[in-house]
Amino acid sequence: MSIDTAGSIAPPKKGKPKWLRVKLPTGKKYTELRGLVDKYNLHTICTSGSCPNMGECWGEGTATFMILGNVCTRSCGFCGVKTGRPETVDWEEPEKVARSIKIMSIKHAVITSVDRDDLKDMGSIIWAETVKSIRRMNPETTLETLIPDFQGVERNLDRIVEVAPEVVSHNMETVKRLTREVRIQAKYDRSLAVLQYLKNQGIKRTKSGIMLGLGEKEEEVIETLHDLRKAEVDVITIGQYLQPSKKHLPVKQFITPDQFKKYEEIGLDLGFRHVESGALVRSSYKAHKHIE
């Protein structure tokens, strides 16, 4: 295998590096939540996305829920969610999600969604109603909302600001040069503007995430970290991109643990309150700690 100048390694011909191997989830809390999910047919990104950190997060009372259906109006090259014409909005969904959180006794919930560019409000009303329902039914549960860009429309963003989740997150996903290829309908500068707007409007804790291994260079990753700090983002997650299927963008590099550690140190030096950087890190990894 060959080492590149970014400190990452080219994909081996067979298999993944040893640092991408995951232990099977165990523990009493995980077993309880697994049983509830199966019994009540509850939907979480943790299970549908086969997240490698599911056991750890569930063991700490954190789970991630996806709203507004499972069909996205965008066709990002990295994402395993189906693309097409979404179903009609389920206006009972906010209560269903709130009830699921209550059944599972979730301490910290992360809510995310597909993009709904087909809707006039881009789904922002359902977003706000979901937060309100969770607050009513689970007053002790803290919240992170991992939102789409809502095309940068301030009225839609204001609906999130008005319900004041403890953390509001919007992922950059990749560096500026690769944004058009990786995210297609998204825009790098628009995502930065969304994060800055949220902070300007009084959101106490903002957060973003990027994936590595798509062909980015070290200096581009560092540039993105600088851009996020300029936008006053508080928390950053940095993880390894893994190809959901052969139809998706290929993995260009497997980033080494040492390189992830280097990015963590750079991020902390830049002033991020929390930096989660590692091959298996995903957007909601250790999310409960990011409200501190």
NORSUL-V563645 format. One record per residue. SS is DSSP state (2 for helix, 1 for strand, 0 for the rest). PHI is phi in whole degrees, -180 to 180 (NA if undefined). Layout:
BEGIN
((SS	PHI) (SS	PHI))
END
This chain:
BEGIN
((0	NA) (0	-115) (1	-94) (0	-99) (0	-71) (0	-88) (0	83) (1	-105) (1	-123) (1	-67) (0	-60) (0	-67) (0	-65) (0	-131) (0	75) (0	-105) (0	-61) (2	-61) (2	-74) (2	-99) (0	-78) (0	-118) (0	-76) (0	-64) (0	-66) (0	-142) (0	110) (2	-62) (2	-63) (2	-60) (2	-61) (2	-62) (2	-66) (2	-59) (2	-65) (2	-68) (2	-59) (2	-70) (2	-65) (2	-101) (0	53) (0	-82) (0	-115) (0	-133) (2	-64) (2	-54) (2	-84) (2	-67) (0	-95) (0	48) (0	-63) (0	-67) (0	-103) (2	-56) (2	-61) (2	-66) (2	-67) (2	-64) (2	-63) (0	-101) (0	79) (1	-118) (1	-146) (1	-118) (1	-116) (1	-110) (1	-112) (0	69) (0	88) (0	-124) (1	-122) (1	-101) (0	-82) (0	-109) (0	-129) (0	-65) (0	-71) (0	-105) (0	-98) (0	-85) (0	-70) (1	-62) (1	-112) (0	161) (0	-91) (0	-68) (0	-76) (0	-61) (0	-62) (0	-93) (0	-74) (0	-91) (2	-59) (2	-54) (2	-69) (2	-64) (2	-66) (2	-60) (2	-67) (2	-61) (2	-63) (2	-68) (2	-60) (2	-84) (0	54) (0	-74) (0	-81) (1	-135) (1	-109) (1	-109) (1	-111) (1	-134) (1	-159) (0	-74) (0	-79) (0	-124) (0	-69) (0	-78) (0	-98) (0	-59) (0	-94) (0	57) (0	90) (2	-66) (2	-68) (2	-62) (2	-56) (2	-64) (2	-66) (2	-65) (2	-61) (2	-62) (2	-65) (2	-64) (2	-60) (2	-65) (2	-88) (0	-135) (0	-62) (0	-92) (0	-81) (1	-90) (1	-132) (1	-122) (1	-109) (1	-96) (0	-97) (0	-74) (0	-83) (2	51) (2	56) (2	75) (0	-73) (2	-63) (2	-61) (2	-69) (2	-65) (2	-61) (2	-64) (2	-72) (2	-58) (2	-65) (2	-93) (0	48) (0	-63) (0	-62) (1	-134) (1	-118) (1	-121) (0	-146) (0	-86) (0	-74) (1	74) (0	-154) (0	-80) (2	-59) (2	-60) (2	-97) (2	-59) (2	-62) (2	-73) (2	-84) (2	-108) (0	58) (0	-83) (0	-90) (0	-132) (2	-57) (2	-67) (2	-67) (2	-63) (2	-61) (2	-65) (2	-61) (2	-64) (2	-66) (2	-62) (2	-59) (2	-66) (2	-62) (0	-87) (0	106) (0	-67) (0	-72) (0	-133) (1	-109) (1	-151) (1	-148) (1	-144) (1	-134) (1	-107) (1	-118) (0	107) (0	-101) (0	109) (0	-72) (0	-101) (2	-56) (2	-65) (2	-72) (2	-63) (2	-63) (2	-61) (2	-64) (2	-61) (2	-62) (2	-62) (2	-68) (2	-70) (2	-62) (0	-86) (0	65) (0	-71) (0	-94) (1	-131) (1	-132) (1	-114) (1	-132) (1	-136) (1	-88) (0	-73) (0	-127) (0	-70) (0	-66) (0	-158) (0	-67) (0	-78) (0	-93) (0	-56) (0	-76) (0	-76) (0	-90) (1	-144) (1	-100) (1	-80) (0	-77) (2	-55) (2	-63) (2	-70) (2	-61) (2	-63) (2	-61) (2	-65) (2	-61) (2	-64) (2	-63) (2	-62) (2	-66) (2	-64) (2	-75) (0	112) (0	-63) (0	-70) (1	-137) (1	-130) (1	-105) (1	-134) (0	-179) (0	-57) (0	-96) (0	-69) (0	-126) (0	-53) (0	-98) (0	-63) (0	56) (2	-59) (2	-64) (2	-82) (2	-80) (2	-87) (0	-80))
END
